[in-house]
Amino acid sequence: MTRQHTVVDSPYGPLTLVATDGVLSGLYMVQQRHRPDEETFGEPEAAPFGGTIRQLDAYFARELTEFDLPMRLDGTPFQRAVWDQLRQIPYGETRTYGELAESLGNPAASRAVGLANGRNPIGIIVPCHRVIGSTGSLVGYGGGLNRKQRLLAFESGTPDDALF
């Protein structure tokens, strides 16, 4: 298993991209909860990330609303099922943890959905920021609630402080 990484700038601070065997396996923000130790990111190398960087640039330029990248999402079967559901949430929309649990056929699993959501290894591209609390409030985002609010405002086209 070969791991490589690079760091790119974004409107939300530096993003560390990680590839495992040439496939995107991580996108981490500075001070992100559950961010792996940097020693696990592998050697610095930008080569595997050309497509990812192009799509992120297009996303931040409002030219892309859905990512189409090969990804390696390592996690439990339940976590991978949650992360698959996250990818089904359309750009500019939100879902509650309970709605995601229902979509997985287990309405009582909203807390487990929240835990899996928090362990998402590829933030922004696998849009865990689109998940909100049952009352519509911002809750639990590994990248920080301020970033979550800014990402949701960005996708909805509203000023940062107009939401929530």
C-alpha positions in Angstrom: 0.0 0.0 0.0 1.5 3.3 -1.1 0.3 6.6 0.4 0.9 10.1 -0.9 -0.4 13.5 0.0 -0.5 17.1 -1.1 -1.9 20.3 0.5 -4.1 22.7 -1.6 -5.5 26.1 -0.7 -9.3 26.6 -0.5 -11.7 29.2 0.7 -12.0 27.1 3.9 -8.3 26.9 4.6 -5.6 24.4 3.5 -6.9 21.0 2.5 -4.7 17.9 2.8 -5.5 15.4 0.1 -4.3 11.8 0.7 -4.1 9.0 -1.9 -3.8 5.3 -1.3 -2.4 3.4 -4.2 -3.1 6.4 -6.4 -6.8 6.7 -5.4 -8.2 9.6 -3.3 -8.7 8.2 0.3 -8.6 11.4 2.4 -9.5 15.1 2.4 -8.7 16.7 5.7 -9.1 20.3 7.0 -6.8 22.0 9.5 -7.8 21.2 13.1 -10.4 18.7 11.9 -11.7 16.3 14.5 -10.6 12.7 13.7 -7.8 13.9 11.4 -5.2 11.1 11.2 -1.7 11.7 12.3 0.3 13.4 9.5 2.8 10.6 9.5 0.1 8.3 8.0 -0.4 10.6 5.0 2.7 9.2 3.1 5.2 11.0 1.0 4.5 14.5 -0.4 3.5 14.1 -4.1 1.0 16.1 -6.2 0.8 13.7 -9.1 -2.2 11.5 -8.0 -4.4 14.6 -7.3 -4.7 16.4 -10.7 -8.4 15.4 -11.2 -9.3 16.1 -7.6 -7.7 19.5 -7.6 -9.5 20.4 -10.9 -12.8 19.3 -9.5 -12.3 21.1 -6.2 -11.3 24.3 -8.1 -14.5 24.0 -10.3 -16.6 23.4 -7.1 -15.2 26.5 -5.4 -15.8 28.5 -8.6 -19.5 27.4 -8.6 -18.9 25.5 -11.8 -19.3 22.0 -10.4 -22.1 20.7 -8.1 -21.4 16.9 -8.1 -17.9 15.3 -7.8 -17.1 12.4 -10.1 -13.8 11.0 -8.8 -12.6 7.5 -7.9 -12.4 7.2 -4.2 -11.3 4.7 -1.6 -13.5 5.0 1.4 -12.1 2.7 4.1 -14.5 2.1 7.0 -16.9 -0.4 8.4 -19.8 -1.6 6.1 -22.2 0.7 8.1 -19.9 3.7 7.7 -19.5 3.1 4.0 -23.3 2.8 3.7 -23.7 6.2 5.5 -21.0 7.8 3.3 -22.8 6.4 0.2 -26.0 8.1 1.4 -24.2 11.4 1.9 -23.2 11.4 -1.8 -26.9 11.2 -2.6 -27.7 14.5 -0.9 -28.0 17.1 -3.8 -25.8 20.2 -3.8 -27.5 23.0 -1.9 -29.8 20.7 0.1 -29.6 19.2 3.5 -30.8 16.1 5.3 -31.2 15.3 9.0 -29.4 12.4 10.7 -32.8 10.8 11.2 -33.6 11.0 7.5 -30.3 9.3 6.7 -31.1 6.6 9.2 -34.5 6.1 7.6 -32.9 5.9 4.1 -30.7 3.1 5.5 -33.8 1.2 6.7 -33.1 1.8 10.4 -34.9 4.9 11.7 -33.5 4.4 15.2 -29.9 4.6 14.0 -29.6 8.4 13.8 -26.9 8.5 16.5 -24.9 5.8 14.7 -25.4 7.8 11.5 -23.9 10.9 13.2 -20.9 8.9 14.4 -20.3 7.5 10.9 -20.8 11.0 9.4 -18.1 12.4 11.8 -15.6 9.7 10.6 -16.0 10.6 6.9 -12.5 10.6 5.5 -13.2 12.7 2.4 -14.9 15.9 3.6 -16.5 18.3 1.1 -16.4 15.7 -1.7 -18.4 13.3 0.4 -20.7 16.1 1.7 -21.1 15.4 5.4 -21.6 19.2 5.8 -25.1 18.7 4.3 -26.3 16.9 7.4 -28.1 18.9 10.1 -30.0 18.2 13.3 -33.7 17.3 13.5 -34.6 20.9 14.4 -32.7 22.3 11.4 -29.8 23.4 13.6 -26.1 23.0 12.8 -24.7 20.2 14.9 -21.6 18.1 14.8 -19.1 18.9 12.0 -15.6 17.6 12.3 -14.3 20.7 10.4 -16.0 23.0 12.8 -19.5 24.5 12.8 -18.2 27.8 11.3 -16.9 25.9 8.2 -20.1 23.9 8.0 -22.2 27.1 8.1 -19.9 28.7 5.4 -20.1 25.6 3.2 -23.9 25.4 3.4 -24.2 29.2 2.7 -21.8 28.8 -0.2 -23.9 26.0 -1.7 -27.2 27.8 -1.2 -25.9 31.1 -2.5 -26.7 33.1 0.6 -24.4 35.2 2.8 -22.6 33.2 5.5 -24.5 34.8 8.3 -28.0 34.5 6.7 -28.3 30.8 7.5 -29.2 29.4 10.9 
